[in-house]
Each structure stands twice: as C-alpha cells, then as structure tokens.
Amino acid sequence: MRHRKAHSLNNRFTSWRKATLRSLARNLLIHQSITTTKSRASSVQPLVEKMISLAKKNTLSAKRKVYALLGDHKLVSILFNEIGPRFANRGSGYTRILGLGLRRGDGAELALLELTEIKKKETRKPKKPKETKRADDGTGQEITPQEISGEKKAKPETVVKEERPILTKKPHKKFLGGIRSIFKKERDAL
C-alpha cells in the first residue's frame, strides 16, 4: 500500500522516473538553468535542494550520498567546490521555477528551473588594436610601431596571383539518393 507517499509520479514507472530526475538534476547543476515542463521542474526541485544543502555540509558522507544520486565524480566536485560555497549565506530556496507559457506542440506548461545564484559567465574583453601614427611629411601614410622604434622592414614586392577557376562542388547526395545508387538496376532510368 502506498499510504502517504505523496510525490509526483510523472506518468512513469519507478526506474524511468528516477532516471529522469537524475538527468534533470545533473543538467541543472551543469548548466545552472534548464527549460522543462512545470511538473518535471516541481518534482526535481526538492532533489536538487537536498543535494545543495548536503554540499554546504561538505563532509565525506554527504559526498557519498550525492555521488549515489549523480554518479559522476567531476559533477560532485563541482557541486561541493563551486555551487555549495555560493549558497553558504542562504538557508533555503536554492532554486526557482519561472513559468514560460505553453509548449507549441502539445500545450504543456513550460518552466525555467534555475539556481537562484548563478555564476556569471566570463566574457573576454576585445583586444585593443595597436595604434598607428601618421607620417608628418604630409603623405598620409601610416607608420607601423616597428618603424617608430627604428626597425624598418623592407616592403615586399607585390606579387600578382594567378586566378584559378572556381571549382563547383558536387551537390550533396540526399539519403535516398545514396540508397538508389546501391539498389539501382541497369534498366532503371533514375
């Protein structure tokens, strides 16, 4: 009898449901936000909350419990070294569910499940271009940084390249085109 066993079954048998929840939890920890249905998000949220609270403890037994759920040593180390310390000042509420509307194909409610404190991705700053100075003799030619420092390079002579004819690529064979060539008979006119 299943008295007082109130959790969402998500229309799956036990092993399939556990695999779905583990997969969603893994992807949430890797990507820090995932888009899924509202029912899946609400059923995986308690699992992820428990794992993050175990990561805050940072004990060996906690790592073993999380590894039993995730099954990946690298992901466990990311959870305990990066995600757990990020939530050190927070008592609960490590994840949030934001509604995204209905899915176009079947009308299922979509939701965005994300960690409340997301690590921002580092963006690289573009390199500053090297400054060139104009010549003072009025010709308007640019002077390179090497010429400024006294190193002058000999200008290479301009070489005229021969124009090659443009080769057209053969059209990509479609899937059925490849099969036709295998089963083609002599009398077929395809």
TAURGI-V588100 format. One record per pair of residues at least 12 apart in sequence whose C-alpha atoms are under 8 Angstrom apart, sorted by the first residue. I is the first residue (numbers start at 0). J is the second residue. D is the distance in Angstrom with one decimal. If there is no record, write none. Layout:
[[I | J | D] [I | J | D]]
This chain:
[[6 | 42 | 7.5] [7 | 38 | 7.8] [7 | 42 | 6.1] [9 | 38 | 7.2] [9 | 39 | 7.1] [20 | 39 | 7.8] [20 | 42 | 7.7] [20 | 43 | 5.6] [21 | 68 | 6.7] [21 | 69 | 6.3] [23 | 43 | 6.9] [24 | 43 | 6.6] [24 | 46 | 7.4] [24 | 47 | 6.1] [24 | 69 | 7.9] [25 | 69 | 6.6] [25 | 74 | 7.7] [27 | 112 | 7.6] [27 | 113 | 6.9] [27 | 114 | 7.8] [28 | 74 | 7.7] [28 | 78 | 7.2] [29 | 74 | 7.5] [31 | 113 | 5.7] [31 | 114 | 5.7] [31 | 117 | 6.5] [32 | 111 | 6.8] [32 | 112 | 5.6] [32 | 113 | 3.9] [32 | 114 | 6.4] [33 | 111 | 5.8] [33 | 112 | 5.4] [33 | 113 | 6.3] [34 | 109 | 7.0] [34 | 110 | 5.8] [34 | 111 | 4.6] [34 | 112 | 6.2] [35 | 109 | 5.7] [35 | 110 | 5.6] [35 | 111 | 6.5] [35 | 112 | 7.4] [36 | 107 | 6.7] [36 | 108 | 5.6] [36 | 109 | 4.3] [36 | 110 | 5.5] [37 | 96 | 7.9] [37 | 98 | 7.4] [37 | 108 | 5.7] [37 | 109 | 5.4] [37 | 110 | 5.0] [40 | 96 | 7.1] [40 | 110 | 7.0] [40 | 111 | 7.8] [40 | 112 | 6.1] [41 | 96 | 7.6] [44 | 94 | 6.9] [47 | 94 | 7.8] [48 | 91 | 7.7] [48 | 92 | 7.5] [48 | 93 | 6.1] [48 | 94 | 7.0] [50 | 65 | 6.2] [51 | 78 | 7.3] [51 | 82 | 7.4] [51 | 83 | 5.9] [51 | 93 | 7.4] [52 | 83 | 7.5] [53 | 65 | 7.6] [54 | 78 | 6.4] [54 | 79 | 4.9] [54 | 82 | 7.7] [54 | 83 | 4.9] [54 | 84 | 8.0] [55 | 79 | 7.2] [55 | 83 | 4.9] [55 | 84 | 6.4] [55 | 86 | 7.4] [55 | 87 | 6.4] [57 | 79 | 6.4] [62 | 75 | 6.9] [62 | 79 | 7.8] [85 | 116 | 7.2] [86 | 116 | 7.5] [92 | 115 | 7.5] [93 | 114 | 5.8] [93 | 115 | 5.5] [93 | 116 | 7.5] [94 | 112 | 6.9] [94 | 113 | 5.6] [94 | 114 | 4.3] [94 | 115 | 5.2] [95 | 112 | 5.8] [95 | 113 | 5.7] [95 | 114 | 6.4] [95 | 115 | 6.2] [96 | 110 | 6.2] [96 | 111 | 5.6] [96 | 112 | 4.7] [96 | 113 | 6.7] [97 | 110 | 5.4] [97 | 111 | 5.0] [97 | 112 | 6.6] [98 | 110 | 4.4] [98 | 111 | 6.3] [99 | 111 | 6.7] [129 | 144 | 7.9] [130 | 144 | 7.7] [131 | 143 | 5.7] [131 | 144 | 6.6]]
